[in-house]
Amino acid sequence: MRWILPLLMVLAACNTPGPHFRGLPATTVTVDGSTFDVRVRGRLAEALRTNMEYAPRFGPIRQRAAMAMEIVSGCKVKEVRGDQALATGILDCGKGGPAIDRSLPHDELSCYTLDSYISPATGELVLDVDCTPI
């Protein structure tokens, strides 16, 4: 019976943002089959992958996470660190604002927003984005 509380704590932490991003609203973005909760604070963005994928490698996930961060932040992503579940990106917003065209946020993919709405359950903005290789 003692193991129930620790088990519940571990399961509750599976979809929790890092300490620097706690308390910030998340924007949900799907890029090429990977769904991320993206949070932005200053020059950093965090992409928390929330969908199940069989044996994902970080290479493809890194590119999708970077794209999700670019879509939400409006800035270029200089570098992505982390792993398949939680990635942190360093943003380059240039001088005075967004540095990218949101219709083509990455050299290899073309994306557009299919739908956006406020989730009735969480009150957060949800974006459904469709991306195709160029």
Accessible surface in RSA format (square Angstrom, percent):
REM  Atomic radii and reference values for relative SASA: ProtOr
REM  Chains: A
REM  Algorithm: Lee & Richards
REM  Probe-radius: 1.40
REM  Slices: 20
REM RES _ NUM      All-atoms   Total-Side   Main-Chain    Non-polar    All polar
REM                ABS   REL    ABS   REL    ABS   REL    ABS   REL    ABS   REL
RES MET A   1   180.60  93.5 142.63  94.4  37.97  90.4 131.17 111.5  49.42  65.5
RES ARG A   2   224.59  94.3 207.23 105.6  17.36  41.3  88.07 120.4 136.52  82.7
RES TRP A   3   162.35  65.1 156.90  75.9   5.45  12.8 142.81  76.1  19.54  31.7
RES ILE A   4    65.25  37.1  65.25  48.6   0.00   0.0  65.25  47.0   0.00   0.0
RES LEU A   5   119.05  66.3 116.61  83.4   2.44   6.1 117.31  82.4   1.73   4.7
RES PRO A   6    70.79  51.6  68.19  62.2   2.60   9.4  70.62  58.3   0.17   1.1
RES LEU A   7    82.34  45.9  78.01  55.8   4.32  10.9  81.61  57.3   0.72   1.9
RES LEU A   8   100.44  55.9  96.89  69.3   3.55   8.9  97.16  68.2   3.28   8.8
RES MET A   9   122.90  63.6 113.30  75.0   9.60  22.9 101.62  86.4  21.29  28.2
RES VAL A  10    98.77  65.0  93.71  84.8   5.06  12.2  97.23  84.5   1.54   4.2
RES LEU A  11   105.43  58.7  92.37  66.1  13.06  32.8  92.59  65.0  12.84  34.6
RES ALA A  12    78.01  71.7  49.29  76.1  28.72  65.3  61.77  87.0  16.24  43.0
RES ALA A  13    62.11  57.1  46.06  71.1  16.05  36.5  48.56  68.4  13.55  35.9
RES CYS A  14    90.96  68.8  59.75  66.6  31.20  73.3  35.22  89.2  55.73  60.1
RES ASN A  15    85.85  59.2  71.38  69.0  14.46  34.8  29.50  71.0  56.34  54.5
RES THR A  16    45.46  32.3  33.75  34.2  11.71  27.9  26.12  35.1  19.34  29.2
RES PRO A  17    16.69  12.2  15.81  14.4   0.88   3.2  15.81  13.1   0.88   5.5
RES GLY A  18    11.53  14.2   0.00   N/A  11.53  14.2  11.53  31.6   0.00   0.0
RES PRO A  19   112.05  81.7  95.07  86.7  16.97  61.7  96.21  79.4  15.84  98.5
RES HIS A  20    87.51  47.8  79.25  55.1   8.26  21.1  62.36  64.3  25.14  29.3
RES PHE A  21     6.39   3.2   6.39   4.0   0.00   0.0   6.39   3.9   0.00   0.0
RES ARG A  22   127.74  53.6 115.06  58.7  12.68  30.2  50.93  69.6  76.81  46.6
RES GLY A  23    83.17 102.6   0.00   N/A  83.17 102.6  43.92 120.5  39.25  87.9
RES LEU A  24    41.52  23.1  34.48  24.7   7.04  17.7  35.01  24.6   6.51  17.5
RES PRO A  25    98.51  71.8  85.49  77.9  13.02  47.3  90.33  74.6   8.19  50.9
RES ALA A  26     1.56   1.4   0.29   0.4   1.27   2.9   0.52   0.7   1.04   2.8
RES THR A  27    18.15  12.9  18.15  18.4   0.00   0.0   1.29   1.7  16.86  25.5
RES THR A  28    30.89  22.0  30.89  31.3   0.00   0.0  19.32  25.9  11.58  17.5
RES VAL A  29     0.00   0.0   0.00   0.0   0.00   0.0   0.00   0.0   0.00   0.0
RES THR A  30    38.50  27.4  38.49  39.0   0.01   0.0  24.81  33.3  13.69  20.7
RES VAL A  31     0.00   0.0   0.00   0.0   0.00   0.0   0.00   0.0   0.00   0.0
RES ASP A  32    73.81  51.7  55.18  54.9  18.63  44.0   9.24  21.8  64.57  64.4
RES GLY A  33    54.26  66.9   0.00   N/A  54.26  66.9  35.75  98.1  18.52  41.5
RES SER A  34     0.00   0.0   0.00   0.0   0.00   0.0   0.00   0.0   0.00   0.0
RES THR A  35    29.10  20.7  29.10  29.5   0.00   0.0  15.80  21.2  13.30  20.1
RES PHE A  36     1.69   0.8   1.69   1.0   0.00   0.0   1.69   1.0   0.00   0.0
RES ASP A  37    19.98  14.0  19.72  19.6   0.27   0.6   0.23   0.5  19.75  19.7
RES VAL A  38     0.93   0.6   0.00   0.0   0.93   2.2   0.00   0.0   0.93   2.5
RES ARG A  39    24.31  10.2  23.12  11.8   1.19   2.8   1.32   1.8  22.99  13.9
RES VAL A  40    52.55  34.6  31.41  28.4  21.15  51.0  31.41  27.3  21.15  57.4
RES ARG A  41    95.07  39.9  88.90  45.3   6.18  14.7  32.66  44.6  62.41  37.8
RES GLY A  42    65.41  80.7   0.00   N/A  65.41  80.7  42.81 117.5  22.59  50.6
RES ARG A  43   153.96  64.6 148.11  75.5   5.85  13.9  74.42 101.7  79.55  48.2
RES LEU A  44    58.05  32.3  58.05  41.5   0.00   0.0  58.05  40.8   0.00   0.0
RES ALA A  45     0.00   0.0   0.00   0.0   0.00   0.0   0.00   0.0   0.00   0.0
RES GLU A  46     4.05   2.3   3.90   2.9   0.15   0.4   0.08   0.1   3.97   3.2
RES ALA A  47     0.90   0.8   0.00   0.0   0.90   2.1   0.00   0.0   0.90   2.4
RES LEU A  48     8.33   4.6   8.33   6.0   0.00   0.0   8.33   5.9   0.00   0.0
RES ARG A  49    38.86  16.3  23.71  12.1  15.14  36.1   0.86   1.2  37.99  23.0
RES THR A  50    57.91  41.2  20.38  20.7  37.53  89.4  22.19  29.8  35.71  54.0
RES ASN A  51    40.07  27.6  26.91  26.0  13.16  31.7  26.65  64.1  13.42  13.0
RES MET A  52   187.47  97.1 161.62 107.0  25.85  61.5 127.65 108.5  59.83  79.3
RES GLU A  53    53.70  30.8  28.31  21.4  25.39  60.5  25.27  48.9  28.43  23.2
RES TYR A  54   213.59  99.7 183.37 104.3  30.22  78.6 141.70 106.5  71.89  88.6
RES ALA A  55    73.05  67.2  40.28  62.2  32.78  74.6  53.68  75.6  19.37  51.3
RES PRO A  56    31.83  23.2  16.70  15.2  15.13  55.0  25.59  21.1   6.24  38.8
RES ARG A  57   171.31  71.9 164.54  83.9   6.77  16.1  69.30  94.7 102.00  61.8
RES PHE A  58    32.07  16.0  27.63  17.1   4.44  11.5  27.63  16.8   4.44  12.7
RES GLY A  59    37.39  46.1   0.00   N/A  37.39  46.1  28.85  79.2   8.54  19.1
RES PRO A  60    40.37  29.4  37.45  34.1   2.92  10.6  39.56  32.7   0.82   5.1
RES ILE A  61     2.93   1.7   2.93   2.2   0.00   0.0   2.93   2.1   0.00   0.0
RES ARG A  62   102.30  43.0 102.30  52.1   0.00   0.0  26.39  36.1  75.91  46.0
RES GLN A  63    82.98  46.4  81.00  59.2   1.97   4.7  23.85  50.8  59.13  44.8
RES ARG A  64    48.38  20.3  48.38  24.7   0.00   0.0   3.94   5.4  44.44  26.9
RES ALA A  65     0.00   0.0   0.00   0.0   0.00   0.0   0.00   0.0   0.00   0.0
RES ALA A  66    11.29  10.4  11.29  17.4   0.00   0.0  11.29  15.9   0.00   0.0
RES MET A  67     0.86   0.4   0.86   0.6   0.00   0.0   0.86   0.7   0.00   0.0
RES ALA A  68     0.00   0.0   0.00   0.0   0.00   0.0   0.00   0.0   0.00   0.0
RES MET A  69     0.00   0.0   0.00   0.0   0.00   0.0   0.00   0.0   0.00   0.0
RES GLU A  70    13.30   7.6  13.30  10.1   0.00   0.0   0.00   0.0  13.30  10.9
RES ILE A  71    10.16   5.8  10.16   7.6   0.00   0.0  10.16   7.3   0.00   0.0
RES VAL A  72    33.86  22.3  14.16  12.8  19.70  47.5  16.74  14.5  17.12  46.4
RES SER A  73    24.50  20.7   1.36   1.8  23.15  53.3   5.87  12.5  18.63  26.1
RES GLY A  74     0.05   0.1   0.00   N/A   0.05   0.1   0.05   0.1   0.00   0.0
RES CYS A  75     7.00   5.3   7.00   7.8   0.00   0.0   0.00   0.0   7.00   7.6
RES LYS A  76   107.45  52.4 107.45  65.9   0.00   0.0  50.43  45.4  57.02  60.7
RES VAL A  77    23.52  15.5   1.23   1.1  22.29  53.7   1.23   1.1  22.29  60.4
RES LYS A  78   124.91  60.9  85.80  52.6  39.12  93.1  54.05  48.7  70.86  75.5
RES GLU A  79    75.70  43.5  69.11  52.3   6.59  15.7  31.47  60.9  44.23  36.1
RES VAL A  80    18.19  12.0   5.39   4.9  12.81  30.9   5.39   4.7  12.81  34.7
RES ARG A  81   142.48  59.8 137.90  70.3   4.58  10.9  56.21  76.8  86.27  52.3
RES GLY A  82    53.44  65.9   0.00   N/A  53.44  65.9  25.30  69.4  28.14  63.0
RES ASP A  83    71.62  50.2  69.72  69.4   1.90   4.5  25.41  59.8  46.21  46.1
RES GLN A  84    65.91  36.9  64.87  47.4   1.04   2.5  10.30  21.9  55.61  42.2
RES ALA A  85    50.79  46.7  49.62  76.6   1.18   2.7  50.22  70.7   0.57   1.5
RES LEU A  86    57.78  32.2  54.28  38.8   3.50   8.8  54.28  38.1   3.50   9.4
RES ALA A  87     2.06   1.9   1.77   2.7   0.29   0.6   1.77   2.5   0.29   0.8
RES THR A  88    42.82  30.5  41.86  42.4   0.96   2.3  23.67  31.8  19.16  29.0
RES GLY A  89     0.00   0.0   0.00   N/A   0.00   0.0   0.00   0.0   0.00   0.0
RES ILE A  90    34.67  19.7  34.67  25.8   0.00   0.0  34.67  25.0   0.00   0.0
RES LEU A  91     3.47   1.9   1.23   0.9   2.24   5.6   1.23   0.9   2.24   6.0
RES ASP A  92    60.14  42.1  56.76  56.5   3.38   8.0   5.47  12.9  54.67  54.5
RES CYS A  93    44.69  33.8  38.51  43.0   6.18  14.5  21.48  54.4  23.21  25.0
RES GLY A  94    52.86  65.2   0.00   N/A  52.86  65.2  30.68  84.2  22.18  49.7
RES LYS A  95   213.67 104.2 176.73 108.4  36.94  88.0 123.62 111.3  90.05  95.9
RES GLY A  96    90.06 111.1   0.00   N/A  90.06 111.1  44.42 121.9  45.64 102.2
RES GLY A  97    27.37  33.8   0.00   N/A  27.37  33.8  21.89  60.1   5.48  12.3
RES PRO A  98   101.79  74.2  75.60  68.9  26.19  95.2  75.67  62.5  26.12 162.3
RES ALA A  99    41.82  38.5  14.75  22.8  27.07  61.6  25.96  36.6  15.86  42.0
RES ILE A 100    29.36  16.7   7.14   5.3  22.22  53.6  14.35  10.3  15.01  40.7
RES ASP A 101    91.33  64.0  76.86  76.5  14.47  34.2  39.03  91.9  52.30  52.2
RES ARG A 102   122.53  51.4 112.48  57.3  10.05  23.9  54.09  73.9  68.44  41.5
RES SER A 103    60.35  51.0  52.50  70.1   7.84  18.1  46.85  99.8  13.50  18.9
RES LEU A 104    93.49  52.1  79.90  57.2  13.59  34.2  79.90  56.1  13.59  36.6
RES PRO A 105     6.67   4.9   0.00   0.0   6.67  24.3   1.10   0.9   5.57  34.6
RES HIS A 106    45.99  25.1  36.96  25.7   9.03  23.1  25.27  26.0  20.72  24.1
RES ASP A 107   135.82  95.1 111.47 111.0  24.35  57.6  33.60  79.1 102.22 101.9
RES GLU A 108    95.63  54.9  88.02  66.6   7.60  18.1  37.75  73.0  57.87  47.3
RES LEU A 109    22.58  12.6  22.58  16.2   0.00   0.0  22.58  15.9   0.00   0.0
RES SER A 110    36.61  30.9  35.86  47.9   0.75   1.7  12.32  26.2  24.29  34.0
RES CYS A 111     3.85   2.9   1.24   1.4   2.61   6.1   1.24   3.1   2.61   2.8
RES TYR A 112   125.80  58.7 117.99  67.1   7.81  20.3  95.75  72.0  30.05  37.0
RES THR A 113    73.26  52.1  47.45  48.1  25.81  61.5  25.57  34.3  47.69  72.1
RES LEU A 114    97.75  54.4  63.92  45.7  33.83  85.0  66.93  47.0  30.83  83.0
RES ASP A 115    73.57  51.5  68.21  67.9   5.36  12.7  20.54  48.3  53.03  52.9
RES SER A 116    58.28  49.2  37.29  49.8  20.99  48.3   3.57   7.6  54.71  76.6
RES TYR A 117   106.79  49.9  97.79  55.6   9.00  23.4  71.45  53.7  35.35  43.6
RES ILE A 118   110.17  62.7  94.38  70.3  15.79  38.1  94.38  68.0  15.79  42.9
RES SER A 119    16.55  14.0  16.08  21.5   0.47   1.1   5.14  10.9  11.41  16.0
RES PRO A 120   134.81  98.3  95.09  86.7  39.72 144.4 106.81  88.2  28.00 174.0
RES ALA A 121    97.09  89.3  54.65  84.3  42.45  96.6  65.24  91.9  31.85  84.4
RES THR A 122    90.87  64.6  58.79  59.6  32.09  76.5  64.54  86.7  26.33  39.8
RES GLY A 123    52.63  64.9   0.00   N/A  52.63  64.9  25.87  71.0  26.77  60.0
RES GLU A 124    45.75  26.3  43.34  32.8   2.41   5.7   9.75  18.9  35.99  29.4
RES LEU A 125    74.43  41.5  69.78  49.9   4.65  11.7  69.78  49.0   4.65  12.5
RES VAL A 126    24.58  16.2  24.58  22.3   0.00   0.0  24.58  21.4   0.00   0.0
RES LEU A 127    23.48  13.1  21.53  15.4   1.95   4.9  21.53  15.1   1.95   5.3
RES ASP A 128    58.47  41.0  57.23  57.0   1.24   2.9  14.12  33.2  44.35  44.2
RES VAL A 129     7.85   5.2   1.89   1.7   5.95  14.3   1.89   1.6   5.95  16.2
RES ASP A 130    47.02  32.9  44.56  44.4   2.46   5.8   5.06  11.9  41.96  41.8
RES CYS A 131    10.49   7.9   0.00   0.0  10.49  24.6   0.00   0.0  10.49  11.3
RES THR A 132    66.21  47.1  66.07  67.0   0.13   0.3  49.32  66.2  16.88  25.5
RES PRO A 133   107.70  78.5  87.96  80.2  19.74  71.7  87.96  72.6  19.74 122.7
RES ILE A 134   134.89  76.8  71.63  53.4  63.26 152.5  98.12  70.7  36.78  99.8
END  Absolute sums over single chains surface
CHAIN  1 A     8216.6       6454.3       1762.3       4918.7       3298.0
END  Absolute sums over all chains
TOTAL          8216.6       6454.3       1762.3       4918.7       3298.0
